[in-house]
Amino acid sequence: MSTAKERLLDAAERLVAERGIEVSSRDIAAAAGQRNNSAVQYHFGSRDALHEAVIRRRQVPLEARRRELLDALAESGRLHDVHGLVDALVRPMTELLASGPTHYARFLEQVRRHPVLSTPVAIDADWAASQEVMHRLGRDGVRRGQALATTLFALLADAERDGHSPDPDDLVAMLVGLLAARVSESAQIAR
């Protein structure tokens, strides 16, 4: 039997995925079977703190898996291999989708540009392996990283909506192609 807190996390992940970041705490509490409209405040303190808790619940095991993959790359002397780095970013999410029904990719798609993901508090040790991958990929810095994240979140969310886990090798190939693509002169000038 899941706890009230776990049911709130599940409900928040699902409702944000389906309706967007502005879904009310009251709707989340009701979907979690809570009669108390203040259940989100009681268990998490705020709706943003609930969103952070949803992320942290998934991100901790995802980042642990990414760390394993990065350690394997380091052991084989391939820490600068773009394909291996992108695989370390992608594979844990595809494994999560393959493990059973989830709403997490769609949740991330909804909250990607929200302050819950862009504040220094949210981008901490929970994201250390992802940050390392993005740092090692480096080229064109933030701009390519944002394009990579946007593309990855959208592709994963689409697969999740369709009820399947995408082939990680296909996703990695697409994203490596995105990173390897030459930036046009007009785009370079626009920077």
Contact map, one row per residue, 1 for C-alpha under 8 A:
11100000000000000000000000000000000000000000000000000000000000000000000000000000000000000000000000000000000000000000000000000000000000000000000000000000000000000000000000000000000000000000000
11110110000000000000000000000000000000000000000000000000000000000000000000000000000000000000000000000000000000000000000000000000000000000000000000000000000000000000000000000000000000000000000
11111110000000000000000000000000000000000000000000000000000000000000000000000000000000000000000000000000000000000000000000000000000000000000000000000000000000000000000000000000000000000000000
01111111000000000000000000000001010000000000000000000000000000000000000000000000000000000000000000000000000000000000000000000000000000000000000000000000000000000000000000000000000000000000000
00111111100000000000000000000000000000000010000000000000000000000000000000000000000000000000000000000000000000000000000000000000000000000000000000000000000000000000000000000000000000000000000
01111111110000000000000000000000000000000000000000000000000000000000000000000000000000000000000000000000000000000000000000000000000000000000000000000000000000000000000000000000000000000000000
01111111111000000000000000000001100000000000000000000000000000000000000000000000000000000000000000000000000000000000000000000000000000000000000000000000000000000000000000000000000000000000000
00011111111100000000000000011011000000010000000000000000000000000000000000000000000000000000000000000000000000000000000000000000000000000000000000000000000000000000000000000000000000000000000
00001111111110000000000000000000000000000000000001001100000000000000000000000000000000000000000000000000000000000000000000000000000000000000000000000000000000000000000000000000000000000000000
00000111111111000000000000000001000000000000000000000100000000000000000000000000000000000000000000000000000000000000000000000000000000000000000000000000000000000000000000000000000000000000000
00000011111111100000000000011011000000000000000000000000000000000000000000000000000000000000000000000000000000000000000000000000000000000000000000000000000000000000000000000000000000000000000
00000001111111110000000000010000000000000000000001100100000000000000000000000000000000000000000000000000000000000000000000000000000000000000000000000000000000000000000000000000000000000000000
00000000111111111000000000000000000000000000000000100100000000000000000000000000000000000000000000000011001000000000000000000000000000000000000000000000000000000000000000000000000000000000000
00000000011111111100000000000000000000000000000000000000000000000000000000000000000000000000000000000111001000000000000000000000000000000000000000000000000000000000000000000000000000000000000
00000000001111111111001000010000000000000000000000000000000000000000000000000000000000000000000000000000000000000000000000000000000000000000000000000000000000000000000000000000000000000000000
00000000000111111111111000000000000000000000000000000000000000000000000000000000000000000000000000000000001001000000000000000000000000000000000000000000000000000000000000000000000000000000000
00000000000011111111100000000000000000000000000000000000000000000000000000000000000000000000000000000011111111000000000000000000000000000000000000000000000000000000000000000000000000000000000
00000000000001111111000000000000000000000000000000000000000000000000000000000000000000000000000000000000011000000000000000000000000000000000000000000000000000000000000000000000000000000000000
00000000000000111111111000000000000000000000000000000000000000000000000000000000000000000000000000000000000000000000000000000000000000000000000000000000000000000000000000000000000000000000000
00000000000000111111111000000000000000000000000000000000000000000000000000000000000000000000000000000000001001100000000000000000000000000000000000000000000000000000000000000000000000000000000
00000000000000011011111000000000000000000000000000000000000000000000000000000000000000000000000000000000000001100100000000000000000000000000000000000000000000000000000000000000000000000000000
00000000000000010011111100000000000000000000000000000000000000000000000000000000000000000000000000000000000000000000000000000000000000000000000000000000000000000000000000000000000000000000000
00000000000000110011111110110000000000000000000000000000000000000000000000000000000000000000000000000000000000000000000000000000000000000000000000000000000000000000000000000000000000000000000
00000000000000000000011111110000000000000000000000000000000000000000000000000000000000000000000000000000000000000000000000000000000000000000000000000000000000000000000000000000000000000000000
00000000000000000000001111111000000011010000001000000000000000000000000000000000000000000000000000000000000000000000000000000000000000000000000000000000000000000000000000000000000000000000000
00000000000000000000000111111100000011000000000000000000000000000000000000000000000000000000000000000000000000000000000000000000000000000000000000000000000000000000000000000000000000000000000
00000000000000000000001111111110000000000000000000000000000000000000000000000000000000000000000000000000000000000000000000000000000000000000000000000000000000000000000000000000000000000000000
00000001001100100000001111111111000000010000000000000000000000000000000000000000000000000000000000000000000000000000000000000000000000000000000000000000000000000000000000000000000000000000000
00000001001000000000000011111111111111110000000000000000000000000000000000000000000000000000000000000000000000000000000000000000000000000000000000000000000000000000000000000000000000000000000
00000000000000000000000001111111111010000000000000000000000000000000000000000000000000000000000000000000000000000000000000000000000000000000000000000000000000000000000000000000000000000000000
00000001001000000000000000111111110000000000000000000000000000000000000000000000000000000000000000000000000000000000000000000000000000000000000000000000000000000000000000000000000000000000000
00010011011000000000000000011111110000000000000000000000000000000000000000000000000000000000000000000000000000000000000000000000000000000000000000000000000000000000000000000000000000000000000
00000010000000000000000000001111111000000000000000000000000000000000000000000000000000000000000000000000000000000000000000000000000000000000000000000000000000000000000000000000000000000000000
00010000000000000000000000001111111110100000000000000000000000000000000000000000000000000000000000000000000000000000000000000000000000000000000000000000000000000000000000000000000000000000000
00000000000000000000000000001100111110000000000000000000000000000000000000000000000000000000000000000000000000000000000000000000000000000000000000000000000000000000000000000000000000000000000
00000000000000000000000000001000011111100000000000000000000000000000000000000000000000000000000000000000000000000000000000000000000000000000000000000000000000000000000000000000000000000000000
00000000000000000000000011001100011111110000000000000000000000000000000000000000000000000000000000000000000000000000000000000000000000000000000000000000000000000000000000000000000000000000000
00000000000000000000000011001000000111111100000000000000000000000000000000000000000000000000000000000000000000000000000000000000000000000000000000000000000000000000000000000000000000000000000
00000000000000000000000000001000010111111110000000000000000000000000000000000000000000000000000000000000000000000000000000000000000000000000000000000000000000000000000000000000000000000000000
00000001000000000000000010011000000011111111111001000000000000000000000000000000000000000000000000000000000000000000000000000000000000000000000000000000000000000000000000000000000000000000000
00000000000000000000000000000000000001111111111000000000000000000000000000000000000000000000000000000000000000000000000000000000000000000000000000000000000000000000000000000000000000000000000
00000000000000000000000000000000000001111111100000000000000000000000000000000000000000000000000000000000000000000000000000000000000000000000000000000000000000000000000000000000000000000000000
00001000000000000000000000000000000000111111100000000000000000000000000000000000000000000000000000000000000000000000000000000000000000000000000000000000000000000000000000000000000000000000000
00000000000000000000000000000000000000011111111011001000000000000000000000000000000000000000000000000000000000000000000000000000000000000000000000000000000000000000000000000000000000000000000
00000000000000000000000000000000000000011111111011000000000000000000000000000000000000000000000000000000000000000000000000000000000000000000000000000000000000000000000000000000000000000000000
00000000000000000000000000000000000000011001111111000000000000000000000000000000000000000000000000000000000000000000000000000000000000000000000000000000000000000000000000000000000000000000000
00000000000000000000000010000000000000011001111111100000000000000000000000000000000000000000000000000000000000000000000000000000000000000000000000000000000000000000000000000000000000000000000
00000000000000000000000000000000000000000000011111110000000000000000000000000000000000000000000000000000000000000001000000000000000000000000000000000000000000000000000000000000000000000000000
00000000000000000000000000000000000000000001111111111000000000000000000000000000000000000000000000000000000000000000000000000000000000000000000000000000000000000000000000000000000000000000000
00000000100100000000000000000000000000010001111111111100000000000000000000000000000000000000000000000000000000000000000000000000000000000000000000000000000000000000000000000000000000000000000
00000000000110000000000000000000000000000000001111111110000000000000000000000000000000000000000000000000000000000001000000000000000000000000000000000000000000000000000000000000000000000000000
00000000000000000000000000000000000000000000000111111111000000000000000000000000000000000000000000000000000000000001100001000000000000000000000000000000000000000000000000000000000000000000000
00000000100000000000000000000000000000000001000011111111100000000000000000000000000000000000000000000000000000000000000000000000000000000000000000000000000000000000000000000000000000000000000
00000000110110000000000000000000000000000000000001111111110000000000000000000000000000000000000000000000000000000000000000000000000000000000000000000000000000000000000000000000000000000000000
00000000000000000000000000000000000000000000000000111111111000000000000000000000000000000000000000000000000000000000000000000000000000000000000000000000000000000000000000000000000000000000000
00000000000000000000000000000000000000000000000000011111111100000000000000000000000000000000000000000000000000000000000000000100000000000000000000000000000000000000000000000000000000000000000
00000000000000000000000000000000000000000000000000001111111110000000000000000000000000000000000000000000000000000000000000000000000000000000000000000000000000000000000000000000000000000000000
00000000000000000000000000000000000000000000000000000111111111000000000000000000000000000000000000000001000000000000000000000000000000000000000000000000000000000000000000000000000000000000000
00000000000000000000000000000000000000000000000000000011111111100000000000000000000000000000000000000000000000000000000000000110000000000000000000000000000000000000000000000000000000000000000
00000000000000000000000000000000000000000000000000000001111111110000000000000000000000000000000000000000000000000000000000000110000000000000000000000000000000000000000000000000000000000000000
00000000000000000000000000000000000000000000000000000000111111111000000000000000000000000000000000000000000000000000000000000000000000000000000000000000000000000000000000000000000000000000000
00000000000000000000000000000000000000000000000000000000011111111100000000000000000000000001100000000000000000000000000000000000000000000000000000000000000000000000000000000000000000000000000
00000000000000000000000000000000000000000000000000000000001111111110000000000000000000000001000000000000000000000000000000000111110000000000000000000000000000000000000000000000000000000000000
00000000000000000000000000000000000000000000000000000000000111111111000000000000000000000000000000000000000000000000000000000000100000000000000000000000000000000000000000000000000000000000000
00000000000000000000000000000000000000000000000000000000000011111111100000000000000000000001000000000000000000000000000000000000000000000000000000000000000000000000000000000000000000000000000
00000000000000000000000000000000000000000000000000000000000001111111110000000000000000011001000000000000000000000000000000000000110000000000000000000000000000000000000000000000000000000000000
00000000000000000000000000000000000000000000000000000000000000111111111000000000000000000000000000000000000000000000000000000000100000000000000000000000000000000000000000000000000000000000000
00000000000000000000000000000000000000000000000000000000000000011111111100000000000000000000000000000000000000000000000000000000000000000000000000000000000000000000000000000000000000000000000
00000000000000000000000000000000000000000000000000000000000000001111111110000000000000010000000000000000000000000000000000000000000000000000000000000000000000000000000000000000000000000000000
00000000000000000000000000000000000000000000000000000000000000000111111111000010000010010000000000000000000000000000000000000000100000000000000000000000000000000000000000000000000000000000000
00000000000000000000000000000000000000000000000000000000000000000011111111100000000000000000000000000000000000000000000000000000000000000000000000000000000000000000000000000000000000000000000
00000000000000000000000000000000000000000000000000000000000000000001111111110000000000000000000000000000000000000000000000000000000000000000000000000000000000000000000000000000000000000000000
00000000000000000000000000000000000000000000000000000000000000000000111111111110000100000000000000000000000000000000000000000000000000000000000000000000000000000000000000000000000000000000000
00000000000000000000000000000000000000000000000000000000000000000000011111111110000000000000000000000000000000000000000000000000000000000000000000000000000000000000000000000000000000000000000
00000000000000000000000000000000000000000000000000000000000000000000001111111100000000000000000000000000000000000000000000000000000000000000000000000000000000000000000000000000000000000000000
00000000000000000000000000000000000000000000000000000000000000000000000111111100000000000000000000000000000000000000000000000000000000000000000000000000000000000000000000000000000000000000000
00000000000000000000000000000000000000000000000000000000000000000000000011111110000000000000000000000000000000000000000000000000000000000000000000000000000000000000000000000000000000000000000
00000000000000000000000000000000000000000000000000000000000000000000000011111111100100000000000000000000000000000000000000000000000000000000000000000000000000000000000000000000000000000000000
00000000000000000000000000000000000000000000000000000000000000000000010011001111100110000000000000000000000000000000000000000000000000010000000000000000000000000000000000000000000000000000000
00000000000000000000000000000000000000000000000000000000000000000000000000000111110010000000000000000000000000000000000000000000000000011000000000000000000000000000000000000000000000000000000
00000000000000000000000000000000000000000000000000000000000000000000000000000111111110000000000000000000000000000000000000000000000000000000000000000000000000000000000000000000000000000000000
00000000000000000000000000000000000000000000000000000000000000000000000000000001111111000000000000000000000000000000000000000000000000001000000000000000000000000000000000000001000000000000000
00000000000000000000000000000000000000000000000000000000000000000000000000000000111111100000000000000000000000000000000000000000000000000000000000000000000000000000000000011001000000000000000
00000000000000000000000000000000000000000000000000000000000000000000000010000110111111110000000000000000000000000000000000000000000000000000000000000000000000000000000000000000000000000000000
00000000000000000000000000000000000000000000000000000000000000000000010000000011111111111000000000000000000000000000000000000000000010011000000000000000000000000000000000000000000000000000000
00000000000000000000000000000000000000000000000000000000000000000000000000000000011111111100000000000000000000000000000000000000000010000000000000000000000000000000000000010011000000000000000
00000000000000000000000000000000000000000000000000000000000000000000000000000000001111111110000000000000000000000000000000000000000000000000000000000000000000000000000110010000000000000000000
00000000000000000000000000000000000000000000000000000000000000000100110000000000000111111111000000000000000000000000000000000000000010000000000000000000000000000000000000000000000000000000000
00000000000000000000000000000000000000000000000000000000000000000100000000000000000011111111100000000000000000000000000000000000010010000000000000000000000000000000000000000000000000000000000
00000000000000000000000000000000000000000000000000000000000000000000000000000000000001111111110000000000000000000000000000000000000000000000000000000001000000000000000100110000000000000000000
00000000000000000000000000000000000000000000000000000000000000000000000000000000000000111111111000000000000000000000000000000000000000000000000000000000000000000000000100000000000000000000000
00000000000000000000000000000000000000000000000000000000000001101100000000000000000000011111111100000000000000000000000000000000000000000000000000000000000000000000000000000000000000000000000
00000000000000000000000000000000000000000000000000000000000001000000000000000000000000001111111110000000000000000000000000000000000000000000000000000000000100000000000000000000000000000000000
00000000000000000000000000000000000000000000000000000000000000000000000000000000000000000111111111000000000000000000000000000000000000000000000000000000000100000000111100000000000000000000000
00000000000000000000000000000000000000000000000000000000000000000000000000000000000000000011111111100000000000000000000000000000000000000000000000000000000000000000100000000000000000000000000
00000000000000000000000000000000000000000000000000000000000000000000000000000000000000000001111111110100000000000000000000000000000000000000000000000000000000000000000000000000000000000000000
00000000000000000000000000000000000000000000000000000000000000000000000000000000000000000000111111111100000000000000000000000000000000000000000000000000000000010001100000000000000000000000000
00000000000000000000000000000000000000000000000000000000000000000000000000000000000000000000011111111000000000000000000000000000000000000000000000000000000000000001100000000000000000000000000
00000000000000000000000000000000000000000000000000000000000000000000000000000000000000000000001111111000000000000000000000000000000000000000000000000000000000000000000000000000000000000000000
00000000000000000000000000000000000000000000000000000000000000000000000000000000000000000000000111111100000000000000000000000000000000000000000000000000000000000000000000000000000000000000000
00000000000000000000000000000000000000000000000000000000000000000000000000000000000000000000000011111110000000000000000000000000000000000000000000000000000000000010000000000000000000000000000
00000000000001000000000000000000000000000000000000000000000000000000000000000000000000000000000110011111100000000000000000000000000000000000000000000000000000010000000000000000000000000000000
00000000000011001000000000000000000000000000000000000000000000000000000000000000000000000000000000001111111000000000000000000000000000000000000000000000000000010000000000000000000000000000000
00000000000011001000000000000000000000000000000000000000010000000000000000000000000000000000000000000111111100000000000000000000000000000000000000000000000000000000000000000000000000000000000
00000000000000001000000000000000000000000000000000000000000000000000000000000000000000000000000000000111111110000000000000000000000000000000000000000000100110010000000000000000000000000000000
00000000000000001100000000000000000000000000000000000000000000000000000000000000000000000000000000000011111111000000000000000000000000000000000000000000110111011000000000000000000000000000000
00000000000011011101000000000000000000000000000000000000000000000000000000000000000000000000000000000011111111100000000000000000000000000000000000000000000000000000000000000000000000000000000
00000000000000001000000000000000000000000000000000000000000000000000000000000000000000000000000000000001111111110000000000000000000000000000000000000000100000000000000000000000000000000000000
00000000000000001000000000000000000000000000000000000000000000000000000000000000000000000000000000000000111111110000000000000000000000000000000000000100110010000000000000000000000000000000000
00000000000000011001100000000000000000000000000000000000000000000000000000000000000000000000000000000000011111111000000000000000000000000000000000000000000000000000000000000000000000000000000
00000000000000000001100000000000000000000000000000000000000000000000000000000000000000000000000000000000001111111101100000000000000000000000000000000000000000000000000000000000000000000000000
00000000000000000000000000000000000000000000000000000000000000000000000000000000000000000000000000000000000111111100110000000000000000000000000000000000000000000000000000000000000000000000000
00000000000000000000000000000000000000000000000000000000000000000000000000000000000000000000000000000000000001111110110000000000000000000000000000000000000000000000000000000000000000000000000
00000000000000000000100000000000000000000000000000000000000000000000000000000000000000000000000000000000000000111111110000000000000000000000000000000000000000000000000000000000000000000000000
00000000000000000000000000000000000000000000000000000000000000000000000000000000000000000000000000000000000000001111111000000000000000000000000000000000000000000000000000000000000000000000000
00000000000000000000000000000000000000000000000100110000000000000000000000000000000000000000000000000000000000100111111001000000000000000000000000000000000000000000000000000000000000000000000
00000000000000000000000000000000000000000000000000010000000000000000000000000000000000000000000000000000000000111111111001100000000000000000000000000000000000000000000000000000000000000000000
00000000000000000000000000000000000000000000000000000000000000000000000000000000000000000000000000000000000000011111111101100000000000000000000000000000000000000000000000000000000000000000000
00000000000000000000000000000000000000000000000000000000000000000000000000000000000000000000000000000000000000000011111111100000000000000000000000000000000000000000000000000000000000000000000
00000000000000000000000000000000000000000000000000000000000000000000000000000000000000000000000000000000000000000000011111110000000000000000000000000000000000000000000000000000000000000000000
00000000000000000000000000000000000000000000000000000000000000000000000000000000000000000000000000000000000000000000001111110000000000000000000000000000000000000000000000000000000000000000000
00000000000000000000000000000000000000000000000000010000000000000000000000000000000000000000000000000000000000000001111111110100000000000000000000000000000000000000000000000000000000000000000
00000000000000000000000000000000000000000000000000000000000000000000000000000000000000000000000000000000000000000000111111111110000000000000000000000000000000000000000000000000000000000000000
00000000000000000000000000000000000000000000000000000000000000000000000000000000000000000000000000000000000000000000000111111111000000000000000000000000000000000000000000000000000000000000000
00000000000000000000000000000000000000000000000000000000000000000000000000000000000000000000000000000000000000000000000000111111000000000000000000000000000000000000000000000000000000000000000
00000000000000000000000000000000000000000000000000000001001100100000000000000000000000000000000000000000000000000000000001111111000000000000000000000000000000000000000000000000000000000000000
00000000000000000000000000000000000000000000000000000000001100100000000000000000000000000000000000000000000000000000000000111111111000000000000000000000000000000000000000000000000000000000000
00000000000000000000000000000000000000000000000000000000000000100000000000000000000000000000000000000000000000000000000000011111111100000000000000000000000000000000000000000000000000000000000
00000000000000000000000000000000000000000000000000000000000000110110010000000000000000000000000000000000000000000000000000000011111110000000000000000000000000000000000000000000000000000000000
00000000000000000000000000000000000000000000000000000000000000100100000000000000000000001000000000000000000000000000000000000011111111000000000000000000000000000000000000000000000000000000000
00000000000000000000000000000000000000000000000000000000000000000000000000000000000000000000000000000000000000000000000000000011111111100000000000000000000000000000000000000000000000000000000
00000000000000000000000000000000000000000000000000000000000000000000000000000000000000000000000000000000000000000000000000000001111111110000000000000000000000000000000000000000000000000000000
00000000000000000000000000000000000000000000000000000000000000000000000000000000000011011000000000000000000000000000000000000000111111111000000000000000000000000000000000000000000000000000000
00000000000000000000000000000000000000000000000000000000000000000000000000000000000000000000000000000000000000000000000000000000011111111100000010000000000000000000000000000000000000000000000
00000000000000000000000000000000000000000000000000000000000000000000000000000000000000000000000000000000000000000000000000000000001111111100100000000000000000000000000000000000000000000000000
00000000000000000000000000000000000000000000000000000000000000000000000000000011000010000000000000000000000000000000000000000000000111111100000000000000000000000000000000000000000000000000000
00000000000000000000000000000000000000000000000000000000000000000000000000000001010010000000000000000000000000000000000000000000000011111110000000000000000000000000000000000000000000000000000
00000000000000000000000000000000000000000000000000000000000000000000000000000000000000000000000000000000000000000000000000000000000001111111100000000000000000000000000000000000000000000000000
00000000000000000000000000000000000000000000000000000000000000000000000000000000000000000000000000000000000000000000000000000000000000001111100100000000000000000000000000000000000000000000000
00000000000000000000000000000000000000000000000000000000000000000000000000000000000000000000000000000000000000000000000000000000000000000111111100000000000000000000000000000000000000000000000
00000000000000000000000000000000000000000000000000000000000000000000000000000000000000000000000000000000000000000000000000000000000000100111111110000000000000000000000000000000000000000000000
00000000000000000000000000000000000000000000000000000000000000000000000000000000000000000000000000000000000000000000000000000000000000000001111111000000000000000000000000000000000000000000000
00000000000000000000000000000000000000000000000000000000000000000000000000000000000000000000000000000000000000000000000000000000000000000001111111100000000000000000000000000000000000000000000
00000000000000000000000000000000000000000000000000000000000000000000000000000000000000000000000000000000000000000000000000000000000000000011111111110000000000000000000000000000001000000000000
00000000000000000000000000000000000000000000000000000000000000000000000000000000000000000000000000000000000000000000000000000000000001000000111111111000000000000000000000000000000000000000000
00000000000000000000000000000000000000000000000000000000000000000000000000000000000000000000000000000000000000000000000000000000000000000000011111111100000000000000000000000000000000000000000
00000000000000000000000000000000000000000000000000000000000000000000000000000000000000000000000000000000000000000000000000000000000000000000001111111110000000000000000000000000000000000000000
00000000000000000000000000000000000000000000000000000000000000000000000000000000000000000000000000000000000000000000000000000000000000000000000111111111000000000000000000000010011000000000000
00000000000000000000000000000000000000000000000000000000000000000000000000000000000000000000000000000000000000000000000000000000000000000000000011111111100000000000000000000000000000000000000
00000000000000000000000000000000000000000000000000000000000000000000000000000000000000000000000000000000000010000000000000000000000000000000000001111111110000000000000000000000000000000000000
00000000000000000000000000000000000000000000000000000000000000000000000000000000000000000000000000000000000000000000000000000000000000000000000000111111111000000000000000000010000000000000000
00000000000000000000000000000000000000000000000000000000000000000000000000000000000000000100000000000000000000000000000000000000000000000000000000011111111100000000000000100010000000000000000
00000000000000000000000000000000000000000000000000000000000000000000000000000000000000000000000000000000110110000000000000000000000000000000000000001111111110000000000000000000000000000000000
00000000000000000000000000000000000000000000000000000000000000000000000000000000000000000000000000000000010010000000000000000000000000000000000000000111111111000000000000000000000000000000000
00000000000000000000000000000000000000000000000000000000000000000000000000000000000000000000000000000000000000000000000000000000000000000000000000000011111111100000000000000000000000000000000
00000000000000000000000000000000000000000000000000000000000000000000000000000000000000000000110000000000110000000000000000000000000000000000000000000001111111110000110000000000000000000000000
00000000000000000000000000000000000000000000000000000000000000000000000000000000000000000000000000000000110010000000000000000000000000000000000000000000111111111000000000000000000000000000000
00000000000000000000000000000000000000000000000000000000000000000000000000000000000000000000000000000000010000000000000000000000000000000000000000000000011111111100000000000000000000000000000
00000000000000000000000000000000000000000000000000000000000000000000000000000000000000000000000000000000000000000000000000000000000000000000000000000000001111111111110000000000000000000000000
00000000000000000000000000000000000000000000000000000000000000000000000000000000000000000000000010000110110000000000000000000000000000000000000000000000000111111111100000000000000000000000000
00000000000000000000000000000000000000000000000000000000000000000000000000000000000000000000000000000000010000000000000000000000000000000000000000000000000011111111000000000000000000000000000
00000000000000000000000000000000000000000000000000000000000000000000000000000000000000000000000000000000000000000000000000000000000000000000000000000000000001111111000000000000000000000000000
00000000000000000000000000000000000000000000000000000000000000000000000000000000000000000000000000001000000000000000000000000000000000000000000000000000000000111111100000000000000000000000000
00000000000000000000000000000000000000000000000000000000000000000000000000000000000000000000000011000000000000000000000000000000000000000000000000000000000000111111110000000000000000000000000
00000000000000000000000000000000000000000000000000000000000000000000000000000000000000000000011011000000000000000000000000000000000000000000000000000000000100110011111000000000000000000000000
00000000000000000000000000000000000000000000000000000000000000000000000000000000000000000000010000000000000000000000000000000000000000000000000000000000000100100001111101100000000000000000000
00000000000000000000000000000000000000000000000000000000000000000000000000000000000000000000010000000000000000000000000000000000000000000000000000000000000000000000111111100000000000000000000
00000000000000000000000000000000000000000000000000000000000000000000000000000000000000100110010000000000000000000000000000000000000000000000000000000000000000000000011111110000000000000000000
00000000000000000000000000000000000000000000000000000000000000000000000000000000000000100000000000000000000000000000000000000000000000000000000000000000000000000000001111111000000000000000000
00000000000000000000000000000000000000000000000000000000000000000000000000000000000000000000000000000000000000000000000000000000000000000000000000000000000000000000011111111100000000000000000
00000000000000000000000000000000000000000000000000000000000000000000000000000000000000000100000000000000000000000000000000000000000000000000000000000001000000000000011111111110000000000000000
00000000000000000000000000000000000000000000000000000000000000000000000000000000001001100100000000000000000000000000000000000000000000000000000000000000000000000000000111111111000000000000000
00000000000000000000000000000000000000000000000000000000000000000000000000000000001000000000000000000000000000000000000000000000000000000000000000000000000000000000000011111111100000000000000
00000000000000000000000000000000000000000000000000000000000000000000000000000000000000000000000000000000000000000000000000000000000000000000000000000000000000000000000001111111110000000000000
00000000000000000000000000000000000000000000000000000000000000000000000000000000000001000000000000000000000000000000000000000000000000000000000000010011000000000000000000111111111000000000000
00000000000000000000000000000000000000000000000000000000000000000000000000000000011001000000000000000000000000000000000000000000000000000000000000000000000000000000000000011111111100000000000
00000000000000000000000000000000000000000000000000000000000000000000000000000000000000000000000000000000000000000000000000000000000000000000000000000000000000000000000000001111111110000000000
00000000000000000000000000000000000000000000000000000000000000000000000000000000000000000000000000000000000000000000000000000000000000000000000000010000000000000000000000000111111110000000000
00000000000000000000000000000000000000000000000000000000000000000000000000000000000000000000000000000000000000000000000000000000000000000000000100010000000000000000000000000011111110000000000
00000000000000000000000000000000000000000000000000000000000000000000000000000000000000000000000000000000000000000000000000000000000000000000000000000000000000000000000000000001111111000000000
00000000000000000000000000000000000000000000000000000000000000000000000000000000000000000000000000000000000000000000000000000000000000000000000000000000000000000000000000000000111111100000000
00000000000000000000000000000000000000000000000000000000000000000000000000000000000000000000000000000000000000000000000000000000000000000000000000000000000000000000000000000000000111110000000
00000000000000000000000000000000000000000000000000000000000000000000000000000000000000000000000000000000000000000000000000000000000000000000000000000000000000000000000000000000000011111011000
00000000000000000000000000000000000000000000000000000000000000000000000000000000000000000000000000000000000000000000000000000000000000000000000000000000000000000000000000000000000001111111000
00000000000000000000000000000000000000000000000000000000000000000000000000000000000000000000000000000000000000000000000000000000000000000000000000000000000000000000000000000000000000111111100
00000000000000000000000000000000000000000000000000000000000000000000000000000000000000000000000000000000000000000000000000000000000000000000000000000000000000000000000000000000000000011111110
00000000000000000000000000000000000000000000000000000000000000000000000000000000000000000000000000000000000000000000000000000000000000000000000000000000000000000000000000000000000000111111111
00000000000000000000000000000000000000000000000000000000000000000000000000000000000000000000000000000000000000000000000000000000000000000000000000000000000000000000000000000000000000111111111
00000000000000000000000000000000000000000000000000000000000000000000000000000000000000000000000000000000000000000000000000000000000000000000000000000000000000000000000000000000000000001111111
00000000000000000000000000000000000000000000000000000000000000000000000000000000000000000000000000000000000000000000000000000000000000000000000000000000000000000000000000000000000000000111111
00000000000000000000000000000000000000000000000000000000000000000000000000000000000000000000000000000000000000000000000000000000000000000000000000000000000000000000000000000000000000000011111
